Structure formats: C-alpha cells, structure tokens
C-alpha cells in the first residue's frame, strides 16, 4: 500500500515567503519559532511540500509583522486574498461602498435623483444643519431622509439582494450535486 497522494499548492509557499519578508523573518528564525526543520520550510516555500493547516496556524500565531499584525491562516492556505484582518476588513468595506454606489445608480436608473443636502433646522438651542438625502422622482415628488435613515434603507436593499444571491447560489449548488 502506497502513500496517499496529496495536492501541493505552490502559491501557498509563495505566500509564506511573502509573509516572512513582510515580518522581516528568515526561514531559520521561523524554524526556531515553530520547531520545524528549515529544510521543510524551504520545501514548502519552493512548492515541493504542502503547507498544512497546523503549520499555517503556527506561522500565524508566532510570526507577527513589525506592526504586530498576524497573517490570516486562510491567506496562507490560499482561501482568501487578504493577508491580515485589517486588510480583510478594508476589502469588505470597499466592497460595501461599491454596493452602496450600485444602489445609488439603481435608484437613479429608475428615474429618481439623489441629492445630498444639509437642511437648516431650529430648536430651542438655536439653528443647526442636518445632513439629508433628497430623493426626487421624475414628476418632482420629493422625500427627505436623514443620512443614517438612507444608510439603513440601502442596507436593507443590500441585505435583500445578498439573501437572494445566497438563495440562488444554494440552488445552483444543490442542482450541481443532484444534477
């Protein structure tokens, strides 16, 4: 009985090398910190050996970069493209802003105009401005929403859209499994 064939993803080794460079850590230092032979690390980096989940976790736990950030295990294992949690959050917020822009475009494509305005308001303490979004249809009817209200409105649209996409994805997955 032979050994089980294991797929090697050479990209994982490249990512380990990239992280070590960012963390200013040599292969020798990594070997000492995670109690692994330098030869095995070199084999992973050159694409001649597989990076295991356990080794990826050790690298993440024991090799921070100069800012104290840790590499994401899923990055090392080539499951995501964001190297750190900070980069992952940044990419998610960027995607969220792109979705908001798409929602604005959708609303405008339906014949509405969006205008961001500061509306003057008064109370017993004096005058102040409230940031608002004016939504106007083609016949001039108008609705004002506070920015946070408009944000909640667009979030609902994003949530509904995301839910529909997940449902569609689930149907495709089940169709692929059964069909």
HELIX and SHEET records of a PDB file:
HELIX    1   1 UNK A   10  UNK A   22  1                                  13    
HELIX    2   2 UNK A   27  UNK A   34  1                                   8    
HELIX    3   3 UNK A   38  UNK A   45  1                                   8    
HELIX    4   4 UNK A   53  UNK A   62  1                                  10    
HELIX    5   5 UNK A   73  UNK A   76  1                                   4    
HELIX    6   6 UNK A   85  UNK A  109  1                                  25    
HELIX    7   7 UNK A  147  UNK A  178  1                                  32    
SHEET    1   A 3 UNK A 113  UNK A 123  0                                        
SHEET    2   A 3 UNK A 126  UNK A 136 -1                                        
SHEET    3   A 3 UNK A 142  UNK A 146 -1                                        
END                                                                             
